[in-house]
Every structure is written in structure tokens, then in C-alpha cells.
């Protein structure tokens, strides 16, 4: 038999689903870090639609930025190829982390995402992916924490922003 849920029950189910997805992402990030350290992370090289991947990624984050009252700009250079060869899952993962952190640490202002072709030689294009924001930034004296495992610029129990420090 099929059970119908009221609005409150549906909200709880959706929250549980989102929490489960968030935990799965953390676990996958930890597994990826372990694979990188062990030298066993596999990076594929397959043709994929770069424009569609970026548009889908930006669309999700643009909505999240809008909910926080942030402006969101996305720009691509005129020469950006539609199809490229690379690892679409890794690119999506990196862009989700960078844009997600930009939104997380920005209380007002703008998030800007761009993809620029910086070099084209024969059929090889070098692309630069950029994410900038008007968020809190990192002070120069805390920069050395940036690439340490499981470190956070503000590791106090009273910090404003949540997270694992895995990004």
C-alpha cells in the first residue's frame, strides 16, 4: 500500500535525504583524498560536453547564491570549446567545491565564475577556470593552513561557518 505524507513529514524526509547526500559527499571526498595519497586515484580521459557541464553546475549554485541574496555572474570566453577530452566527474567535483565554498563564505556581494581559453595551439586549448567572491577571504598569516589536511582557518567551536576542512 502507498502512504501519503503531510507537508511536515515530506519536509523531514527531504531533510534526511539531503543530509544523507551531504554525508555521502564527505565520505567520497575522504576516499578521494586517500586515493590521491596512495597514488591510486583514477582520472579518466573521455570526450564530454564542457558547456553543458558548466551550465548545469552553475545553474545549481546560482539558485543557492540567490537564496542568500548574492549576485552570481558566469562568463565564458568566446573561444571556449563545447566538447573537450578530460574527466567530467573530477571537473564537476572541483567546481562544486570551489563555488560551494565561495557561496558559503560570502555573506553579501558577488560570486563570479569564468572559463577562459588562455592558449590555443593547433587542436589543444588550455582553459583557465576561475571562481572569485567578495567573501571573508583568508588572512596572509593563515595561508599556510590552506593545504594542510583537515585544517581550517577558524577551527574554534564557536566558528560561524560549518564544514570538515576537506574542501
Order of alpha helices (4+ residues) and beta strands (2+ residues): alpha-beta-alpha-beta-beta-alpha-beta-beta
